[in-house]
Amino acid sequence: MGDVSQPTVPATEPTTWYTLPDLAERFEVPVTRVRQMIRERQLLAVRREGVLRVPGELVGTPTALKHLPGVLTLLHDAGYNDEEALRWLYTPDDTLPGGTPAATLGGPGATEVKRRAQAVGF
């Protein structure tokens, strides 16, 4: 018998991106504080076109910001790097109310996203 694994659904990209100076201005903090938030996994940043950027959907609502650190910690503990975490957060999922884990973090389905992130490690 051959491999019967399910085909993977390609991840989408965030619709908006913030550079670190943009976020510093938005949060009214120094850029060094934004870098610290990334190091502490309060925010997710990846390089695009050589520039470190943060997905806009992950900082667009206070709810998403509230739940993001926990999800990032769970994914990191499961062995995901930042690019893989981004891919996981933006992989379409019809069973989530927001359509992706990233979009769902900003609403009432955030607990389900955290549960699924926890399950990734097992």
Secondary structure as UniProt FT lines:
FT   STRAND          17..19
FT   HELIX           20..27
FT   HELIX           31..39
FT   TURN            40..41
FT   STRAND          46..48
FT   TURN            49..50
FT   STRAND          51..55
FT   HELIX           56..58
FT   HELIX           62..77
FT   TURN            78..79
FT   HELIX           82..89
FT   TURN            94..95
FT   TURN            97..98
FT   HELIX           101..104
FT   TURN            105..106
FT   TURN            108..109
FT   HELIX           110..120
//
